[in-house]
Amino acid sequence: MLIPHAFVTGRSQQLPFRAFVRYTIGFLVALTLWLSPLDGVARSAAYAYNNPDLLPEVQTPIIDLAKALTEKQETALAQDLEDFEQETGWKLRVLTQFERTPGIAVKDYWGLDDHSVLLVADPRGGNLLNFSVGDDFYPLMPRTFWIELQTRFGNQFFVREHGEDQSILEALSSIKTCLRQGGCQVVPGLPPEQWILTLITSVVGGVVCGFAAKPRKEGQIVAWQWALIFSPLWGILFIAFGIGPVITRTTDWLPLFRNFAGFAAGALAAYLVPIAGRAPSSEA
């Protein structure tokens, strides 16, 4: 049976038009449903993140909504931050929050600018501390400084052991120390866990150096060529990871001496153990 050409053409032209109308109506319905509930949510969210009602009427450098500081600590710290600002011109502000936050309203409240740092302590995240840093700080303390500052004093282990108050106070103390001495590339101070890591890398570097220097020829005492070939490896482990973090963070000679001793012990052990383990050659 032959189908008239006009009928085929008319039906093929109606199908795209009907599909277009159907998709258009569906899109408008979905857009209406999507916008209607989000209108109220968007307004409440914007209000939650910009709530000036939580700001105190009296100007203060600390807003402790989460009660992380005692009353005595807050009073002493507020006076210290005000004295520091008058002394140096740098503005340091502290906001602690948990479920309630003034949000971006603190910017106008404190007049935060490029010469300001806002420390936000919020225990709901993986790290307690967050920093809003003005651009004028970066020439003195690079971005890596703020990352290290956050991970050292804001991590869960430090907060669990020392408390939220000490996390805030130690971070502010490091910032003030660096600003007074004209800047820092790293956070001052060498915590025990970081020194242990430098000691381990020093010992491993010594092992690599001692193994490379092990004599491989009869009558040879030290294989200097192999030690030099492997020097990039043991040099990075010992100098970059074992000595560098120590001398840039503390002037104490004891951890430095221990790292040198660890390197020497590792090198001597790797140098002597293979020799002591050799089977004596049988005499003819």
Wavefront OBJ file of the C-alpha trace (Angstrom):
o trace
v 0.000 0.000 0.000
v 1.390 3.369 -0.969
v 1.223 6.239 1.526
v 0.658 9.650 0.006
v 3.748 11.836 0.031
v 1.821 14.807 1.423
v 0.706 12.821 4.450
v 4.288 11.739 5.258
v 5.602 15.247 4.871
v 2.885 16.795 7.036
v 3.343 14.252 9.835
v 7.143 14.615 9.791
v 6.785 18.371 10.101
v 4.363 18.087 13.045
v 6.587 15.768 15.114
v 9.462 18.248 15.689
v 6.966 21.004 16.467
v 5.124 18.874 19.046
v 8.410 17.791 20.622
v 9.517 21.421 20.813
v 6.270 22.438 22.538
v 6.495 19.522 24.982
v 10.114 20.237 25.959
v 9.370 23.953 26.292
v 6.457 23.361 28.653
v 8.509 20.890 30.691
v 11.384 23.350 30.956
v 9.091 26.167 32.143
v 7.447 23.937 34.759
v 10.801 22.722 36.048
v 12.136 26.289 36.132
v 9.092 27.445 38.105
v 9.412 24.630 40.639
v 13.168 25.203 40.916
v 12.929 28.930 41.542
v 9.978 28.899 43.935
v 11.456 26.928 46.863
v 14.942 28.347 46.453
v 13.764 31.906 46.771
v 13.125 31.508 50.482
v 16.232 29.357 50.988
v 18.443 31.874 49.217
v 17.175 34.690 51.359
v 17.636 32.739 54.578
v 21.105 31.612 53.488
v 22.121 35.148 52.634
v 20.838 36.286 55.994
v 22.729 33.474 57.745
v 25.981 34.518 56.125
v 25.464 38.207 56.707
v 23.958 38.599 60.154
v 25.027 41.901 61.743
v 22.727 41.251 64.718
v 25.402 38.961 66.187
v 27.956 41.775 66.266
v 28.513 43.492 69.629
v 27.601 47.134 69.931
v 30.946 47.982 71.547
v 33.961 47.792 69.230
v 36.197 44.883 70.233
v 38.911 42.923 68.353
v 37.425 39.588 69.466
v 33.998 38.089 68.817
v 33.885 34.816 70.745
v 30.563 33.258 69.744
v 31.833 29.700 70.319
v 33.168 30.563 73.806
v 36.591 29.153 72.990
v 38.307 31.628 75.327
v 37.749 32.250 78.989
v 36.637 35.709 80.041
v 40.097 36.437 81.426
v 41.809 35.249 78.240
v 39.492 37.283 76.050
v 40.077 40.478 78.053
v 43.857 40.051 78.036
v 43.976 39.130 74.346
v 41.757 42.042 73.328
v 44.046 44.493 75.087
v 47.114 42.828 73.576
v 45.743 43.054 70.023
v 44.839 46.714 70.478
v 48.321 47.497 71.827
v 49.895 45.571 68.962
v 47.879 47.519 66.392
v 48.942 50.837 67.920
v 52.560 49.677 68.026
v 52.909 48.218 64.536
v 49.839 49.303 62.543
v 48.886 45.702 61.728
v 45.287 44.773 62.515
v 44.631 41.293 63.943
v 41.056 40.196 64.620
v 39.553 36.978 66.027
v 36.154 35.407 65.334
v 35.091 32.120 66.916
v 31.858 30.531 65.725
v 29.967 27.274 65.831
v 26.346 27.360 64.711
v 25.894 31.126 64.472
v 28.078 33.446 62.442
v 27.887 37.129 61.504
v 29.428 36.214 58.156
v 30.562 39.015 55.888
v 29.174 41.608 58.283
v 32.487 41.500 60.181
v 34.247 43.131 57.239
v 32.438 46.430 57.713
v 32.348 46.062 61.501
v 36.143 45.825 61.765
v 37.004 47.708 58.608
v 39.123 44.826 57.316
v 41.566 45.823 54.595
v 44.890 44.735 53.089
v 46.597 45.530 56.407
v 44.358 43.123 58.356
v 44.255 39.429 59.276
v 41.066 37.752 60.453
v 41.488 34.482 62.361
v 38.302 32.402 62.217
v 38.065 29.463 64.635
v 35.316 27.020 63.698
v 35.470 23.439 65.086
v 32.977 22.072 62.555
v 35.623 21.594 59.876
v 38.608 19.278 59.778
v 40.875 22.121 60.882
v 39.961 24.602 63.602
v 41.718 27.631 62.119
v 41.086 29.637 58.984
v 42.695 32.916 57.986
v 41.516 35.811 55.873
v 44.789 37.530 55.005
v 45.244 41.004 53.577
v 47.462 41.396 50.535
v 50.034 43.481 52.432
v 51.010 40.440 54.505
v 52.141 38.217 51.622
v 55.454 40.016 50.933
v 56.378 39.346 54.565
v 54.769 35.932 55.051
v 54.021 33.869 51.924
v 51.007 31.654 51.431
v 52.982 28.595 52.552
v 53.434 30.279 55.934
v 49.672 30.487 56.475
v 49.167 26.897 55.373
v 51.818 25.716 57.827
v 50.347 27.912 60.561
v 46.923 26.376 59.997
v 48.153 22.787 59.944
v 50.439 23.188 62.979
v 48.038 24.817 65.446
v 44.636 24.020 63.962
v 44.932 20.262 63.469
v 42.735 17.994 65.568
v 45.654 16.476 67.502
v 46.929 19.857 68.684
v 43.426 21.038 69.584
v 42.654 17.815 71.442
v 45.888 17.994 73.428
v 46.115 21.730 74.116
v 42.578 23.068 73.612
v 40.996 25.562 71.238
v 42.162 28.520 73.303
v 45.838 27.589 72.994
v 45.411 26.934 69.284
v 44.166 30.507 68.819
v 46.739 32.074 71.146
v 49.716 30.194 69.663
v 48.726 31.101 66.102
v 48.379 34.790 66.997
v 51.690 34.709 68.863
v 53.474 33.352 65.770
v 51.935 36.060 63.574
v 52.972 38.827 65.969
v 56.505 37.427 66.309
v 56.982 37.358 62.545
v 55.588 40.859 62.049
v 57.880 42.264 64.732
v 60.961 40.722 63.122
v 60.052 41.851 59.616
v 58.500 38.688 58.237
v 58.952 34.906 58.165
v 59.166 32.332 55.430
v 58.178 29.541 57.844
v 56.386 29.368 61.186
v 58.854 29.899 64.064
v 59.467 27.027 66.439
v 60.203 23.343 65.923
v 57.488 21.042 67.293
v 58.657 17.601 68.473
v 56.835 15.679 65.742
v 58.451 17.795 63.047
v 61.916 17.348 64.566
v 61.400 13.566 64.678
v 60.622 13.656 60.963
v 63.844 15.599 60.277
v 65.789 13.085 62.378
v 64.345 10.173 60.405
v 65.250 11.764 57.058
v 68.765 12.483 58.392
v 69.257 8.845 59.381
v 67.902 7.599 56.038
v 70.217 10.003 54.232
v 73.132 8.650 56.224
v 72.174 5.072 55.319
v 72.110 5.941 51.620
v 75.475 7.701 51.878
v 77.074 4.852 53.834
v 75.776 2.218 51.444
v 77.027 4.190 48.443
v 80.461 4.666 50.030
v 80.899 0.935 50.758
v 84.131 -0.297 49.112
v 83.618 -2.437 46.025
v 87.219 -3.132 45.061
v 89.948 -5.001 46.838
v 91.996 -2.622 48.946
v 89.525 0.247 48.567
v 88.507 1.973 51.806
v 85.777 4.334 50.608
v 84.039 4.386 47.228
v 83.988 8.163 46.836
v 82.769 7.978 43.255
v 79.608 6.113 44.245
v 79.079 8.426 47.218
v 79.199 11.410 44.852
v 76.887 9.737 42.366
v 74.288 9.213 45.100
v 74.898 12.647 46.662
v 71.716 14.204 45.203
v 69.647 11.586 47.024
v 71.307 11.587 50.428
v 71.961 15.327 50.157
v 68.261 16.081 49.721
v 67.321 13.761 52.584
v 69.938 15.140 54.959
v 70.361 18.797 53.975
v 66.963 19.765 52.562
v 64.723 17.662 54.815
v 66.990 17.040 57.803
v 68.876 20.307 58.351
v 66.853 22.952 56.482
v 63.635 22.749 58.540
v 65.675 22.949 61.769
v 67.861 25.969 61.052
v 64.955 27.941 59.585
v 62.725 27.413 62.627
v 64.989 27.485 65.663
v 68.427 28.643 66.811
v 68.741 25.751 69.261
v 71.835 23.682 68.487
v 70.673 20.461 70.156
v 68.258 19.210 67.438
v 70.840 20.115 64.822
v 73.524 18.129 66.657
v 71.185 15.148 66.976
v 70.438 15.196 63.253
v 74.155 15.240 62.429
v 74.682 12.366 64.864
v 71.784 10.465 63.270
v 73.259 10.957 59.811
v 76.684 9.755 60.982
v 75.206 6.734 62.756
v 73.146 5.753 59.721
v 76.126 6.140 57.386
v 78.411 4.122 59.679
v 75.861 1.338 60.095
v 75.278 1.032 56.355
v 79.034 1.129 55.727
v 79.972 -1.513 58.305
v 77.078 -3.984 58.264
v 77.742 -5.357 54.743
v 81.445 -5.728 55.574
v 80.713 -7.514 58.842
v 78.243 -9.790 57.077
v 80.674 -10.980 54.417
v 81.688 -14.592 54.526
v 85.449 -14.986 54.992
v 87.237 -16.198 51.893
v 88.474 -19.787 52.158
v 92.194 -20.307 52.039
v 93.548 -22.679 49.464
l 1 2 3 4 5 6 7 8 9 10 11 12 13 14 15 16 17 18 19 20 21 22 23 24 25 26 27 28 29 30 31 32 33 34 35 36 37 38 39 40 41 42 43 44 45 46 47 48 49 50 51 52 53 54 55 56 57 58 59 60 61 62 63 64 65 66 67 68 69 70 71 72 73 74 75 76 77 78 79 80 81 82 83 84 85 86 87 88 89 90 91 92 93 94 95 96 97 98 99 100 101 102 103 104 105 106 107 108 109 110 111 112 113 114 115 116 117 118 119 120 121 122 123 124 125 126 127 128 129 130 131 132 133 134 135 136 137 138 139 140 141 142 143 144 145 146 147 148 149 150 151 152 153 154 155 156 157 158 159 160 161 162 163 164 165 166 167 168 169 170 171 172 173 174 175 176 177 178 179 180 181 182 183 184 185 186 187 188 189 190 191 192 193 194 195 196 197 198 199 200 201 202 203 204 205 206 207 208 209 210 211 212 213 214 215 216 217 218 219 220 221 222 223 224 225 226 227 228 229 230 231 232 233 234 235 236 237 238 239 240 241 242 243 244 245 246 247 248 249 250 251 252 253 254 255 256 257 258 259 260 261 262 263 264 265 266 267 268 269 270 271 272 273 274 275 276 277 278 279 280 281 282 283 284
